[in-house]
Amino acid sequence: MACHACRNGAGFERPITMAFQPIVDVATRTVFAQEALVRGADGAGAEAVLAQVSDTNRYGFDQLCRTAAIEQAAALDLTADGASLSINFLPNAVYEPRACIRLTLDAAMRTGLPTRSIIFEFTESEAIDTDHLLNILRSYRAMGFRTAIDDFGAGYAGLGLLTRFQPDIVKLDMNLVRSIDTDPVRRIIVRNTLATLTELGIQPVCEGIETPGEYAALRDLGVTLMQGYLFARPAVGRLAEVVWPEEAVAPPDGMRAAG
């Protein structure tokens, strides 16, 4: 049975679609997951769509994004090669985890998308009640879903949260990896953060990678899961083709032979 807040929340009226951006495993050259990112059906960006989210329609928006992500992922056969679907959710839109998950489960069952392939990702930029968040994360884990913290190091949740719950995945904020190839301070911070996550049994993902230099520096630090424009930009309604940095910077065959 749905909770009172779920039953009485307003719907989100603006039509939306999803863009997908891959999280790649650079060690195996495979797509680890595709993150579903909201877009307006009229071509509007995420910022314009999110600006219309309010206290009254937050639940409806969150549910709409979940079902749209699952339906479009299934239509694109996203999991055919073993990739997972990463869905962003708003903790403040979840009132009772087991009640609010029903539409998600229904969409997965209706489309045939395996629930074991779904990762729930929340951003730590939203001020939330930690006990409420922990209830959500623990409930999702008990139901067999994986969980991820997005933008780690940039918002409200952080190391304190990790002392109470260890998600499956932590995505390091792009500001930590920006110019890491030329910034020794960032390298020290990221190196030690990676060591902590590894000891806790958490998979690290570095996001926002834009240059071959950032990629090379992160590879040197042992990072294998990465996301960013260097590999692929978000693609609306389709799965983007991944560009592997070594291929992008490799000289033509004739030049290699001449050298």
N, C-alpha and C positions, 0 to 999 in steps of 0.2 A: 504493500500500500504506500502511495506517495505521501510525503509529509505535507503539512499545511502550506509551507512556503512554496513547495514545488507545485502544488495544485493552483495556487492563487497568483503566482508570478506572471507578469505580462510577457507576451511573446516578443521576439525580435523581428521587426517588420521588414528591415532592409534585406533584400536578397543577397546571398553571399555565395562564393565559390571558394575553392582551395587551390593554393599553389603548393608544390612539393619541392623540398630541397633535400638532397641526399646527405647523410652522414656516412662517410666512407671509411673503410678499413684499408689503410695504405699499405699494410703488410701483405694482405691477400688480394688487393685490388678488387674488392667487392664492395657492394653497398650494404652497410650494416643496418641502416634504417632510413626511412624517408620521413622528414618532419612536415606535417601539414600546417600550412600558414594561411590564415584567413585573408581573403580579398573580397572586394565588392563585385557582385556579378556584373556591374556596369564598368568594371575596370579600375575602380577606386582602390587605393592602397590600404594596408592594414590600419594605418593611423587614422584615416578618415572613417573606417568602419568602427574602430574601437572608441572613437569620440562619441558615438551614438549609444554606447553601453551605459546604462544607468542602474541605480539600485533596484528599480522595479523590473527591468528586463534582463538583468545579469544572468539569472538562471536560464531564461529562454535562450539567450545568446550562447551560453556555454553548451547547452544541450544541442542547439542547432549546429554548432561547430563540430561537435563530436560525431553526430550522425552524418553530416556532410563529408567529413574526413573519411569515415568508414565506407560510406557508399561510393565515393569517388576512388578510394584506394582499391576497393573490390573491383570496380569497373575497369581499372587500369591493371589489374592482376599484379598489384604491387608486391605481394609476398611470394610470387612464383619462384623467384631465385633466392629465397631465404631471408629477404629483407623484412624488417619490422616496420610498423607504423607508429610514429611518435605523435601523440595528440597533446596539444597544450590545453590545460584546464585552469579554471579560476577557482582557487580554494574557497573564496568568499561566495561562490555560487553553489557550493555543495553544502546542503543543510544536514542531510543524513546520508552518509556514503552508500549504504546498501539500498536505500530507496532511490537516490539520485542516479544510480548506475543502471537502472532498469532499461532506459531508452538506448543506452550504449550497448547493452547486452542484446537487446532486441534487434538493433541494427546489424550487429555482428552475426547473429544467427540468421537473419533474413538474407544477408548478402553472402554468407559462407566464409566470412573473414575469421580466421582462427583467433580466439581471444588471447591465446598465448603469444601472438605476434604484436599485441598492443602494448605500447609504453605510454604511461601517463607522465607528462612533463609539466612542471609548474615553474613559473618564474619567481625568483625571490625579490622582485622589485615591488611587490604588492604587500602592504602591511597586513599581517594576518595574525590571528591568535594561534600560538604555537601548539597548544593542546588540541585545538580543532584540526590543524593541519596534520598532526601526528595521527589522529584518529582516522583521517582520510587515507593517509599513506599506509598505515597498518591494515586497514580494511581492504584496500586495493591489493596489497601483497597477499593477504589471506585468500583473495579471490583468484589469485594466479597471475595478476598483471605485474609488469615491471614498472618501476618509478624512476624519475629523473629530476634533478634540480637543474634548472636553466639559469644562466647568467650568474653563476656562483662567483662570489667575491665582489658583487656590485650592489647588493641590496640588503634587505632586512635579515634574511636567514643566512646562516653561514656555519662556521665551525661549531657554534653552540648547538645548532640543530643536529649536526653530525654526532654529537655526544649522546643524543637520545634516539636517533634513527639513522641507519645507514641505507640510503637508496641504492638501487642497482647501478645508477649512472649519475655522474656529476659533470655538467658542462661548464667549463671555465669561461668566464666572460671574455668577450673579444678585447676588452681594454687591457686584460692581462697578457694577451699574446700579441697585441699590436706592436710591431717593430721589435719583437723579441730577439731578432737576429743581431740587432745593434744596441740593445739596451741590457746591460749586465744586471741591473736591479730586477727587471722583469724576469730574467732567466733564473735568478736566485729564488724569487717568489714562486714561480711556476714549478721549478725543480722540487722544492720542498712541499708544495701542495700535492704534486704527483706522488711523492713518496708517502705522504699521509694517506691519500686515497687508496694507494696500492696496499698499504698495511691494513686498511679497513675492508679490503675486498671489494672496493667500488671501482667500476670502470670509468676512467676519465675520458672526456671528449673535449677537444679544443675547438672552439668555434670562431668564426669571423676571420678565417685565414684568407689573405688576399695576395700574398706575394710568395715567390719561390724561396726567398730568404727566410720568411717566417716558417714555411713548411720544412725547410732543411734544418732549422734550429730545433723545431719540435721533434723531428725525427731523431735528431741527436740526443734529445732528452728521453727518448723511448716511447713517445706518443704514437699510437697507431690509429686511433679513431679521431677523425677531423671533419670539419664542416666549414664551408666558406666559398666566396666567389671564385677563388682559385680553381676549385673543382667544378662547381656548377652554381648558377644563380637559380633562385626559385622559379619554377615553371608552372604557369597557371593551367590547370586541367590536364597536365601530362607529366611524365617522368623525364627529367632532364638527362641528357647524355653527360656522363662524367668525363672530365678532361684530367688525365693524370699528369702531374707536373713534369716528370721526366720526358714524356712524349711531347709536351708543349714546348720544351726548351731544346729538344734534341735537334741537331743540325740535319739537313737533308742527307740521304744516303750517299749522294755523290761527293758531298763535302767531307763526310766521314771517311770515305775511301781515299780521297785526295790527301787527307791528313795522315 
